[in-house]
Every structure is written in structure tokens, then in C-alpha cells.
């Protein structure tokens, strides 16, 4: 795990999360098992221990990470003669979130963050700008925060995500509203925003609490944006825009209500 964190994780998307998790696993009993004795039962015990502390979805992400470590140990480093996680019974993932965001909630969040319809001047306003961009583009928080002046092409009406979650580079077409938002920051050299991811997440949570809005996460903007975009784009264009290699995975985020679909039937 230490070797993977040092030599493999830095080149992967989500490197920071991986390195933190691998370091944490060093205090788990599984780290004390000799490779020559490592069996599926050890990962089953790990699974059961972690289920007492975190959600099934989080446990599955940790098992996926350990699976990557085992694959490297088996195929690249020849330290294992079998893959001990294959055949492991996984926890059942919870149902995908279907949280939509109303216009009233958007207004409340922006007000709580001190948003004014102009270039953001404070970290709170930068979070509001990021929130509005996410609703227009379905971009992830980290993708927006990483954007800089060189990524923006207003003439072509797109912005470029250099490295997305799956490691691909992609161009994000911009709506008229998104163009308006990017024009507010287009004159900034280097990064558009100064706020970091952890601070942005904390400021968003505080704005949600101050607005007395229940069960809203920043990532719910992806559900809301994708559901809106599905009315305008065909499935292949939509998959290309939001970075899904398999169009079927769009169903995780597409959350149109039955009433919305019924109205379109007319």
C-alpha cells in the first residue's frame, strides 16, 4: 500500500483521497497480513469492520482502491499469485440520490453567499459563482476550481477540463448564462478562483445551513444540471459533455419527475 501511494496514486485522478486512505489503512489489521497469506477472508473482515464506521458506498470505494493495489501487486510487481478480492461479496450500494434543486433554493444559497451579479470578490462569492456554473454545465466542484484563463474559449463557447474524474480531457459547451458567468472572470490571468476545495465545501455547507435547506449537497448540482440538459441534447451529446463513457450511466443523474415528463408529452 505504501508503494502504491508513492508510485501509482500521484498519477491518478483522486490522488489525494487515495493517499490519505492508504495511509489510514496502515493502522488497520489487514496491513499486518503477509502477502503470502492474504486471502479473501481478510478483505471480508476488513469490509465488516468498515461497515460499522462508514456507509456501504464508502466501503465499496475503499475496496475498489485495495483492489487496484492488489492488481498492481499481481500484474506489475509479481508480489501475489492470485487476486484475493475477486469473489468478495460487496455491500449493496444505496439508491442513487435524486435530489433536485428549486429556483427558490438557488436564490437562497446565492443570497447566503453574498452573491452579486458581478465578478466574485470574496471566497463566499466565488463559491456562489461556482454553484451557478455547476448548474449550467454539470461540471464537478473540483473541475470548476481547477479552471484557468487558458481553459476558456468564449469565441468557441466552451471551456476545457484538462483532467476529469476518468482521466479524460473534455470540452464543455457553454449556455448563454454560462457565457455571462465566465465573462465576469475572463480578464483574470491564471486561475479564475482563489478558494480551495475544502474551504469551498465548508462555505457551501454553511450557506445551506444558514438558508435552512435540508439535504442539499454541492454535487446535487450535477443531477439538476444533467436533468435540465437532457431536455436540450441527445444522449450522445449529453454523455460527451458530462464525461460519461457509457451513456447508460447517465440514468444515475437523470432525475426528471413524472410530472415534468408528462408535460412534455403534450
C-alpha positions as CSV (number, residue, x, y, z in Angstrom):
1,X,0.0,0.0,0.0
2,X,2.9,2.4,0.8
3,X,4.5,1.6,-2.6
4,X,1.2,2.2,-4.4
5,X,0.7,5.5,-2.6
6,X,4.2,6.7,-3.6
7,X,4.5,5.5,-7.1
8,X,1.0,5.0,-8.6
9,X,-1.6,7.2,-6.8
10,X,0.1,10.6,-7.7
11,X,-0.7,10.0,-11.4
12,X,-4.3,9.0,-10.8
13,X,-7.4,11.1,-10.5
14,X,-8.4,11.4,-6.8
15,X,-4.7,11.0,-5.8
16,X,-5.2,13.0,-2.6
17,X,-8.1,10.8,-1.4
18,X,-6.2,7.6,-2.3
19,X,-3.0,8.6,-0.4
20,X,-5.0,9.6,2.7
21,X,-6.9,6.4,2.7
22,X,-3.9,4.2,2.1
23,X,-2.1,5.9,5.0
24,X,-5.2,5.3,7.2
25,X,-5.2,1.6,6.2
26,X,-1.7,1.2,7.7
27,X,-3.4,1.1,11.2
28,X,-6.0,-1.5,10.1
29,X,-5.3,-5.2,10.9
30,X,-5.3,-6.0,7.2
31,X,-1.9,-4.2,6.8
32,X,-0.3,-6.8,9.2
33,X,-1.1,-9.8,7.0
34,X,1.8,-11.2,5.0
35,X,1.2,-11.1,1.2
36,X,1.8,-14.8,1.0
37,X,-1.1,-15.4,3.4
38,X,-3.5,-12.8,2.1
39,X,-6.9,-14.3,1.4
40,X,-10.4,-13.2,0.5
41,X,-11.5,-13.7,4.1
42,X,-9.1,-10.9,5.3
43,X,-10.9,-8.5,3.0
44,X,-14.3,-9.8,4.2
45,X,-13.2,-9.0,7.7
46,X,-12.0,-5.6,6.6
47,X,-15.4,-5.0,4.9
48,X,-17.3,-5.9,8.1
49,X,-15.1,-3.6,10.3
50,X,-15.5,-0.6,8.0
51,X,-19.3,-1.1,7.7
52,X,-19.5,-0.3,11.4
53,X,-18.0,3.1,10.7
54,X,-18.9,4.3,7.2
55,X,-21.6,3.8,4.6
56,X,-21.8,0.9,2.2
57,X,-20.9,3.2,-0.7
58,X,-17.8,4.4,1.0
59,X,-16.8,0.8,1.9
60,X,-17.1,-0.1,-1.8
61,X,-14.8,2.8,-2.8
62,X,-12.2,1.6,-0.3
63,X,-12.4,-2.0,-1.5
64,X,-12.0,-0.7,-5.1
65,X,-8.8,1.1,-4.0
66,X,-7.5,-2.0,-2.3
67,X,-8.4,-4.0,-5.5
68,X,-6.2,-1.6,-7.5
69,X,-3.4,-2.2,-5.1
70,X,-3.8,-6.0,-5.4
71,X,-3.9,-5.8,-9.2
72,X,-0.6,-3.9,-9.3
73,X,0.9,-6.4,-6.8
74,X,-0.2,-9.2,-9.0
75,X,0.4,-8.0,-12.6
76,X,3.1,-5.3,-12.2
77,X,5.2,-6.2,-9.2
78,X,4.6,-10.0,-9.1
79,X,4.1,-10.0,-5.3
80,X,0.9,-12.0,-5.4
81,X,0.0,-15.2,-7.3
82,X,-3.8,-14.5,-7.1
83,X,-6.3,-11.7,-6.7
84,X,-7.7,-12.0,-3.2
85,X,-10.6,-9.6,-3.7
86,X,-12.1,-11.4,-6.6
87,X,-15.2,-13.2,-5.4
88,X,-15.6,-10.9,-2.4
89,X,-19.3,-10.2,-1.5
90,X,-19.7,-6.4,-1.8
91,X,-22.0,-4.3,0.3
92,X,-25.1,-3.2,-1.5
93,X,-24.8,0.4,-2.7
94,X,-27.6,2.8,-1.6
95,X,-30.0,4.0,-4.2
96,X,-28.6,6.9,-6.2
97,X,-29.6,10.4,-4.9
98,X,-32.4,12.0,-6.8
99,X,-32.3,15.4,-5.1
100,X,-33.4,18.3,-7.4
101,X,-32.7,22.0,-6.7
102,X,-35.5,24.5,-6.9
103,X,-35.1,28.1,-8.1
104,X,-36.0,29.3,-4.6
105,X,-33.2,27.2,-3.1
106,X,-30.8,28.6,-5.7
107,X,-31.7,32.1,-4.8
108,X,-31.4,31.3,-1.0
109,X,-27.9,29.8,-1.4
110,X,-26.7,32.7,-3.5
111,X,-28.1,35.2,-1.0
112,X,-26.4,33.4,1.9
113,X,-23.1,33.6,0.0
114,X,-23.4,37.3,-0.7
115,X,-23.7,36.8,-4.4
116,X,-23.9,39.9,-6.6
117,X,-24.3,39.7,-10.4
118,X,-20.7,40.7,-11.0
119,X,-17.2,39.3,-10.8
120,X,-16.8,37.5,-7.4
121,X,-14.6,39.4,-4.9
122,X,-14.8,37.2,-1.8
123,X,-14.4,33.5,-1.3
124,X,-18.1,33.2,-0.5
125,X,-18.9,34.9,-3.8
126,X,-16.5,32.6,-5.6
127,X,-18.5,29.6,-4.2
128,X,-21.7,31.2,-5.4
129,X,-20.2,31.7,-8.8
130,X,-19.0,28.1,-8.8
131,X,-22.5,26.9,-7.8
132,X,-24.1,28.8,-10.7
133,X,-21.6,27.5,-13.2
134,X,-22.2,23.9,-12.0
135,X,-25.9,24.3,-12.6
136,X,-25.3,25.4,-16.2
137,X,-22.6,22.9,-17.1
138,X,-22.9,19.8,-14.8
139,X,-19.2,20.2,-14.0
140,X,-17.9,18.9,-10.7
141,X,-16.7,21.2,-8.0
142,X,-13.0,20.2,-8.4
143,X,-13.2,20.7,-12.2
144,X,-14.5,24.2,-11.9
145,X,-12.0,25.2,-9.2
146,X,-9.1,24.0,-11.4
147,X,-10.1,26.2,-14.4
148,X,-7.8,29.0,-15.5
149,X,-7.7,31.6,-18.2
150,X,-6.1,29.3,-20.8
151,X,-9.0,26.9,-20.5
152,X,-11.6,29.4,-21.6
153,X,-12.6,29.9,-25.2
154,X,-15.5,32.4,-25.3
155,X,-15.4,32.7,-29.1
156,X,-16.0,29.0,-29.5
157,X,-18.3,29.0,-26.4
158,X,-16.6,26.2,-24.5
159,X,-14.3,25.7,-21.6
160,X,-11.8,22.8,-21.3
161,X,-11.4,20.5,-18.4
162,X,-7.9,19.3,-18.6
163,X,-8.3,16.2,-16.3
164,X,-11.7,14.9,-15.4
165,X,-12.6,12.1,-13.0
166,X,-12.0,9.4,-15.5
167,X,-8.7,10.9,-16.6
168,X,-10.0,12.3,-19.9
169,X,-9.7,15.8,-21.2
170,X,-13.0,17.2,-22.4
171,X,-14.6,20.4,-23.8
172,X,-17.7,21.8,-22.1
173,X,-20.1,23.8,-24.3
174,X,-21.4,26.9,-22.6
175,X,-25.0,28.1,-22.5
176,X,-25.7,31.8,-22.8
177,X,-26.0,32.0,-19.0
178,X,-22.6,30.2,-18.6
179,X,-21.0,32.6,-21.0
180,X,-22.3,35.5,-18.9
181,X,-20.8,34.0,-15.8
182,X,-17.4,33.3,-17.4
183,X,-17.3,36.8,-18.9
184,X,-17.2,38.0,-15.2
185,X,-13.8,36.4,-14.7
186,X,-12.3,36.3,-18.2
187,X,-9.8,39.1,-17.5
188,X,-8.2,37.2,-14.7
189,X,-4.8,35.8,-15.5
190,X,-4.1,32.3,-14.2
191,X,-6.7,30.6,-12.1
192,X,-10.2,32.1,-12.1
193,X,-10.7,31.4,-8.4
194,X,-8.6,31.5,-5.3
195,X,-10.8,29.5,-3.0
196,X,-9.7,25.9,-2.3
197,X,-11.9,22.8,-2.5
198,X,-12.1,22.1,1.3
199,X,-12.9,25.8,2.0
200,X,-15.5,25.9,-0.8
201,X,-17.2,22.8,0.5
202,X,-17.3,24.2,4.1
203,X,-18.7,27.6,2.9
204,X,-21.4,25.9,0.8
205,X,-22.5,23.7,3.8
206,X,-22.6,26.8,6.0
207,X,-24.7,28.7,3.4
208,X,-27.1,25.7,3.2
209,X,-27.5,25.6,7.0
210,X,-28.0,29.4,7.2
211,X,-30.6,29.1,4.4
212,X,-32.4,26.3,6.4
213,X,-32.3,24.0,3.4
214,X,-32.4,20.3,4.1
215,X,-30.4,17.5,2.5
216,X,-28.6,19.5,-0.2
217,X,-25.0,18.8,-1.4
218,X,-23.0,20.6,-3.9
219,X,-22.8,17.5,-6.1
220,X,-26.6,17.6,-6.4
221,X,-25.9,20.4,-9.0
222,X,-24.8,17.7,-11.3
223,X,-28.2,15.9,-11.0
224,X,-30.0,19.2,-11.6
225,X,-27.9,20.3,-14.5
226,X,-27.9,17.0,-16.3
227,X,-31.7,16.7,-15.9
228,X,-32.1,20.2,-17.5
229,X,-29.6,19.5,-20.2
230,X,-31.4,16.2,-21.2
231,X,-34.2,18.4,-22.5
232,X,-31.9,20.1,-25.0
233,X,-29.3,17.5,-26.0
234,X,-29.5,14.0,-27.4
235,X,-28.0,11.2,-25.3
236,X,-24.6,11.0,-27.1
237,X,-24.0,14.8,-26.9
238,X,-25.0,14.8,-23.3
239,X,-22.7,11.9,-22.4
240,X,-19.8,13.6,-24.2
241,X,-20.5,16.9,-22.4
242,X,-20.6,15.5,-18.9
243,X,-17.8,12.9,-19.4
244,X,-19.6,9.6,-19.3
245,X,-18.1,6.9,-21.5
246,X,-21.2,4.7,-21.0
247,X,-24.4,6.6,-21.8
248,X,-26.3,4.2,-19.5
249,X,-24.6,5.7,-16.5
250,X,-26.5,9.0,-17.2
251,X,-29.5,7.4,-15.6
252,X,-27.8,7.7,-12.2
253,X,-28.0,11.5,-12.6
254,X,-31.1,12.0,-14.8
255,X,-33.9,12.7,-12.3
256,X,-36.8,14.2,-14.3
257,X,-40.1,13.9,-12.3
258,X,-43.1,12.1,-13.8
259,X,-44.9,15.4,-13.9
260,X,-42.2,17.0,-16.0
261,X,-42.2,14.1,-18.4
262,X,-46.0,14.2,-18.7
263,X,-46.0,17.9,-19.6
264,X,-43.5,17.2,-22.4
265,X,-45.9,14.6,-23.8
266,X,-48.3,17.4,-24.6
